[in-house]
Amino acid sequence: MYQYDTLDKEFLADRAAEFREQVGRRLAGEITEDQFKPIRLMNGLYLQLHAYMLRVAIPYGSLNPTQMRALAEIGRKYDKGYGHFTTRQNLQFHWIKLADTPAILDELAAVDMHAIQTSGNCIRNVTADPYAGATAEEIDDPRVWSEAIRQWSSLHPEFSFLPRKFKIAITASAKDRTAAKVHDIGLMVRRARDGTLGFEVIVGGGLGRTPYVGPTIREFLPANRLFSYLEAVLRVYNRHGRRDNSYKARIKILVAALGAEEFARQVEVEWEKVGAAGDLPDTEIARIRGAFAPTSFDTLVNRSEAFEEAKAADPIFARWARNNLRPHKRPGYSIVEISLKGIGDTPGDASSDQMDLVADLAERYGQDDIRVTHEQNLVLPHVKLDDLAVVHAELQRAGLATPNVNLISDIIACPGLDYCALANARAIPIAQDIARKFENQDRAELIGELKIKISGCINACGHHHIGHIGILGVDKKGEEFYQLTLGGSGAEDAAVGSMLGPALPANRVAEAIDVLVDVYLRERQGEERFLDTVRRTGVAPFKEAVYADAN
């Protein structure tokens, strides 16, 4: 992963020292909460229902074992022994005391981490494919471009006070594991026929109150012109974005209002003004590329007798291998997905002990590399096939070997009303109920890929709009109800789901999901996924079954 230099380290230490002084003033009563709020938000510190929440940036979801152990220790010392991995590939601590935050930022800075750009109306932590550098599908390593954007955008004076927060995702594979099309800017790495590296640029996607799948405003942007083009996009947004209405301030509203064609035209005009002077020199990209620690692979064959024998001898291991492993670009290696969706557990949570174990495994078997997915799981991107049985056994002992990646119990859920001051309803108990109903792993595999996403309010931190089944918590006269949507997707075939019908009370949601699955199993043809069947039949047969009692 990227290695910080002296300048990076000094910057983080100075920033932590500055925040220590600001917290001291707040604790002494020298500044009010209103005065302190913008300062704490610039350092990722929120005030939630029960306590302060600190959101730690994990740039493009990439960690080394030292950093993971530091997060584990912070969870142990300053929280309740765990952390929550988010859909932005970040980590949140939900039980933080204000007086402890300077010490926490010091401890983060000591391992090249921080909480900058995890809040506020700036360019947030850039997200990227968690399989970067490991999958044979990718055209280039998206972490290099993510890191370049991080360095370019951090504290950029022109883009530190945008109309609203701004999110960028980068993927370099045909299979999109970043939900790029529902970001403010989605960058898809492409290669032209003459071999030139570049990007398809998607602008104006987003979820929340008004969801949009972003339109492509440039089919191919040469990679060496990326930064001047990004500057042009942000300048048009900065100039015309609605600052008078926070509900209409995101760039998606501007793009929809102008139309993609007109927005793209204005960007081209601005891009001409910015000119090549706005681009990073090739030498700078080369410096960043070179600052990623090299990965050294052994020369191996594709087949591992130890792996094959372990699968044949242990059906539990074989099931985990079927569902949680992905092909690696190098023979003899595998990408390992670690599910943080144990049946009945809180989606995305990991205890400090579990984080320590993942750090140990990355060190012993995974080339010191750990990734966080936007679907709230962890990844060891480089594990030898020969070592998989041992890794599985260690994960199993720690409760981290649930074989359910991409299956029905691999549910995304926001913290909801258990923590969040903005939420209308709880999301975690709904996810737990559904996971328990489908804990039979044979049935889960029979159902196949099915992505359920749950949000506790319309802000959509749980990405409900793009769930194959989306669940949105709503408040009805003080009671928690849940609205279902079908047919959404955050992948390369991105789509916003269609509403199924009236919202359901909490105690009927898991039962309704069961009914939806029964309809799918009845209606599906051949190898259709749940999503394929919904797209072919429409929501009508599903709606009829769920609301049969109301007819």
N, C-alpha and C positions, 0 to 999 in steps of 0.2 A: 504494500500500500504506500501512499504518498508519504515521504519523509519530510517533516518540518525542518526548516533551516533556522539559523540563529535569529533572524529577523522575525519569523513567525512566532518563535518561542517568547521573544521579548515583548511582542505585541500582546500576546495572551496574558503574560504576567502583568503588564501595565494595565490591561483592561480589568483584570481581577482586582488589582490594587485600587483602581478608581471606584469600582463597585463597592469595595469594602468601606471606603470613605462615605459613599452615598447611603449605604445601609446604616452606618453609624449615625449619620445626621437624621435619618428617619426614626431610628430607635430613640434618639435623644429628643425627638419632638421638634426638631429644627425645621423640618419640612412636613407638609401635610401628605395624606395619602394621594390626594389629587395631584400634588406636585411630584410625588414619588412614582406614581403609576407609569408614566411614559419611560422613566428611567429603568424600572424593574422589567418592563416588557421588552426593552431593548436588550435585556440580558436573559430573556426566556422565562421570567418569573411571573406566574399568574396567581391570582387569588381566587380559589375555588370555593366550593360549598363548605368544606370542613377545614381546609388548611391551604398554605401556599403549594403550588405545583411548579416544579422546575422542569422545563423541557430542554433536554441536552441534545445538541446537534450531533448527528452521525452523518457526516458528508457522504452522499451517495450510498449510505448504508454500509460503509466499510469500516471494520474495526480490527485491531490486532489484539492478541491475548492480554497484553499489559493494560490496554484500555478497557477491555471487558472486565478484568479483575478490579480495576479502579471503580467501574460502575457498580460491581457487586459490593465492594467495600462501602461505597457511598450509601447504597441501599441498606446495608447492614448498620452503619453508624448513624445515619441521619433520617432514614425512612423506616418502614416496617419490615425490612428484610427482602424487598423485592423491587422490581421496576417494571414499567409497562411499555413495550415496544409498540410504536404507532404506525399508522398508514402513511406517514411521511418518512419512514425509515429512521425516526428519532426514538429517544427513550424519555419517558416521563417518570418523575418521582412525585407521588401525590400527597405525601405527608411531611412536607418540609417546613421547618421553622425559619422565620426570616433571619434570626440571629445566626443561623448556621450557614446561610447562603454564601458569605464571603469565603469561608473555609472550603465549601464544596467547589466553588469556582477555582480556588487555588489548587485543590486536588485534581480537578479536571485539567487545568493548565499544565500541571506537572506531567501529564501524559498526552499533551497536544490536543486537548479537547476543550470545548466551551459551549455556551448556550446562545451565542450570537446568531441573529437572523432566524431564530425559531419563533419570533413573534414580531408584531409591528407591520407597518405598511412599507415593507422593503422586499427585496428579492430573497425569498426563503431558501432554506437548505435544498439544494438541487438533488433530485432523486434519479437513480439510474438502475439499470438491469442488475439484479443481485447475482446473476450468473456471469457478469463481466469478467473477461480474462480466462474463463473456464469453458464456455460453450463454443462449439464449432460453428454455431449459426452466425456469430457476430462478424460484421465487416471490419470494425475497428473497436478498440477498447473504449467504451463510453466514459469510463472513470477519468480518462485524461481530459476530455472536454468538460466534464462536470467540475473537475478541480480547477480548470482554467476559468470557468464561469464563476466559481466560488471566489477565486482570487480577484477577478475583474470586478465583481459586484460588491464584495465586502466593503461596507462603509463608503461606497461610491456616492459622492455628494449629490449627484443629480438624481440618484435613484434610491435615496434613503427615506424619502417622504413622498411616496407614490400615492395615488388616490386610495388604493387598498393593497392588501398583501398580494404577492406575486410569486407564482410557483412554476418551476421549469422541470421537465422530465426529459431524460435522454435514453433512447434505446438504439441498439445497433443490430438487432436481430429482427427477422420477420415476425417472430413470436414476441408480442409486446408484453413484458412483465412489469411495466411501469405505469400503466393507465395513462400513457402519454397524450391520448386524444381528449382527455378531460382535465388537462392542465392549462394554465394561462398561455404557456408556450410548450408545445411538445416538439422535440427534435428527434427525427428518425434518421439515423446515419444511412446514407445511400452511396453507391459508387456508380459514376456515369459510365457509359459504354467505353470511353477512352481511358477508364481507370481512375479518373479524378475522384477524390474523396469529397463528399458534401453532405448536405442535410435536406430532408424534406421538412419544411417549417409549417407547423400547425399552430394557429393562434386563436384564442377565444373559447377554448373549452373550459368546463368548470362544472361543479356540482352545486350544493347549497340550495337556496330558495329558487333559483332559476337555472336548471341544469342545461348544459349544451355540450354536444360533441363538437369539438373545434374544427373549423374548416382549414384546409391547406391553402396558405396564401402564397407559398412558393414551392414548386415541385422539386427544385434542385438549387441549393445555395452552395457554392464552392466553400469548402471548409475554411480556407484562408480568409474568407470574407465574413465569417460568422459574427465577429464582435461588432463590426460597424453596422451589420444588419440588426442585431439585437438592440443596439443603441437606437437605431431608427424606430424600431417597434416601440420601445419604451418612451421615446420622445413623443411619438404620436399619442400614446396612452397618457403620458403626463400632461399633454396639452389639452386633450379633450375628455379625459376621464371625469366622471361625475364625482365631485368632492362634496356636493350638497346633499347627497343621499347615499348613505352607506350600503343600502340594499341594491343600489344601481351603480356602484363604484367600480366593480370588477371589470376587467378588460373584455370579458365575454359580452357584457351589456353594450359596450361601445361597438364591438365588432358586429353584433346583431343589429344595432341601430343603424350603423353606416352601411352594413352589408359587407361581406367578405371582399368583394371586388373593389369597392371604394376604399376600404381600409387598406387593402394591399397597395392600391395606387398611391395613397398618402405615404405609406411606408417607403415605397420606391422613390418618391420625391424627396423624402427626408434622407434616405440612404445616399442619394446623390450628393446632398449637402454635407453629410458626414464624411464621405469619401474614404479612401483607403487608409487615411491617417487614423481612423478609428479602429483599425484591426491590430491584432497582436502579431508581431513578427514571427516568422516560422521558427526562429531560434528560441523564442519564449515557449512555444508549444513543445519544441524538442526538449527544452530544460524541464518542463513539467513532466513530460513523458519519461524522461530519464530519472526523475525523482521518485518514481514508484519503485519500491523494492523489487528486485528481480525474482521471478519464480523459477525454480530449478526443478525440472522433471527428470525422473529416471527413464531410461529406455526400457519399456515393458511391452509385453504382448497384450492383445485385447482380452484374452481369456485368462481368468484366474481359477485354478483348480480349487484353491482354498475357498473362494467365494461360491463356486458352484456346489462344492460339497456341503458348505454351511447351509445353503438354500435347500438342498435335498434333505438334509438331516433335521432342519428346524422350520416348521411351517410358519411360526411367528416371525422369524427372521425373513423368510421368503415373502411374506405379505408386506413387511416393512420395505423390503427391497423393491417390490412391485410399485409401491405407492410413493416412496420418499426419496428414491434415487433417480438421477437424471444423467444422460450421457455427457461425458467429458470430451474435450477436444483431443486429449492425449490418450493413446492406448494404455490400458491398465489402471486408469483413474476413473473416479465417479464424482459427481456433484451430490452432496448429501443435504437434503432438506430436513431440518429439525422442527417438528411441529410444536408450537406453543399452544395447542388446542387439545390438551388432554380432556377426556370426557368429564364434564362437570367443572372444569377449571375456568378461570377467567381468560378469555382470548387475549393473547399478546403478553400476558404476565410471565415473568421468569423470576424465580427466587434468587437470592444472592448465591446460594450454594449451587444452583443450576448454572448461573452465569460463570461461576468459577470452573465448573466441570467443562462447559463448552470451551472456555479459555484453555484448559488443560488439553482437551482433545485437539484443538487447533494447533497447539504447540507440538504435541506428540505425533499427530497423524495428518494435519491439515495445512502445513506450510505457513503457520502463523496468520492465517487469513480467516476472517469471520464476516459474514454479510447479514444484513437485516432486510427482509422483504417488505414490500408495501402491504402484503397480506398478513403481516404480523407473525412471521416465522423467522427462523434463523437458518443460515446456510454455511456449511463447510464446503468451499468450492473445489478443493483439491485433495481428495482422499483416495489412496490406493485401493483397488478392489481387494487386495490381499488383507487389508486392515479393516474391512467393513464389519466383519463379524464381531471384532473386538470393540469397535466404536459403537455398534448397536447394543452390545451387552452393557457398556458403560452408560449409554443413554437410557436404557431400560431401567437400570438401577436408580437413575435420577428422575424417573417419570417423564422422560423426554422422547420416548420411542413410539408415540402414538402413530399408527400407520395410516394417516388420514389426509395427507396433503392433496388438495383439490377435490376431496370428497365432501359429503354433506355436513360433516361435523367440523370441517376446517373453516370456521365462520369468522368473518371480520366483525368486530363490534367496537364501538366507541365506549368510553367510560360511562357515558350516560348520566342519569340522575343519581347514581351512587357517588359521583364526584363532581360533575360539571355544573356550574352555576347557570349555564345557558340551556341545559337539557329540560325537556318536558316529561321524559319517561326514562325508565331504566332499560338499558340494553343488555347488560351482562346476564341477569337472570333469564332473559328470553333465550339468549345463546346457550346457556347451560341447560335449559329445559329441552331445547331442540337436540342438542348433542346427546343428552341422555336417551331421548326417544329413538335415536338412530345409533346407539352404541354397538348394535350387532354389526360386526365388521363385514360379515358375508353379505348382509343386505346393503351396507354402504357401498361395497364394491359392485354389487349388482346394479345399483343406481348409477354409479359412475360419476363423472365430473359434474358437480353441482355447487355453485358458489352462492352462499347466503351472506348477505351483508346487512348489518343492523346499525341504524343511527337513532340516538335518543332525541334528536330534534332536527329541524329542517336545515341546519348548518351542514349536515351530511358528513361528519367526520368518519362515520362508518361506511361511507360510499354506497348507501342503500340504492341510489338511482341506478347504479351499474351492476347490481347483483342479478344473477339469474333469477333469484328470488330476493327482492329487497324488502326490508322491514323498517318502517319509520314510526318512531314513538310520537304520539300526539296527546295533547291534554284535552279531555272533554269534561268540563265542569269539575275539575279537580281530580279526575280519574285518568289512569294511564290506559290508552288504547293504541292499537298498532295497525297501520295501513300497509297492505301488501302490494308490491309491484312485481311484474313478471317480464322476463325477456331482456333485461339489461345486460351489458357486458362492458368491462373495462379493458378488454384485450384489443388486438388488432382489428376485430370486428365490432368496435365500440358502439354501444347503443344505450339510450336511456329507457328504462323499463316502463311498462304500461300499468296503470293502476288497476287492481283487480276488482275492488268494490269497497263497501263501507268498512271502516276500521273495526278491528276485533278487540275484545277485552284480552288482557294478558293471559288468562287461563285457557284461551282458545287458540293461541298462536301455534303452539307445537302441534296440536291436533290438526290445524289447518294445513301445516306443512306436510303432515302425513297424508292428508287427502290429496294435496297437489302431487305428491310423489306417486300415489296410487294411480292417478289419472295419467301421469307421464308413462308409467310402466304399462298401462293399458294401451296408450295411444302411440307409443314410439315405434318407429320402423327401422329395422336393421340396427346399425350401430349409432343411431342418433343419440346425441347428448340431450339432456333436459332442455338446454337452450335451443337446440335445433328443432325439437318437437314443438316448443312454444311458438317458435317463428313460423312453423308450417301450419299449425292449427289455429294460431291466435289464442287469446286468453279465454274465449267463450267456454270450452269444455271444462277448464279449470275453475272458472267463476261459477259455473252451474253446480259443480260438485261442492265447492266450499260453502256456497250460500243456499244449498238445497233446503235447509230447514226454514229459510226465510220465504221460500216459494209456496 
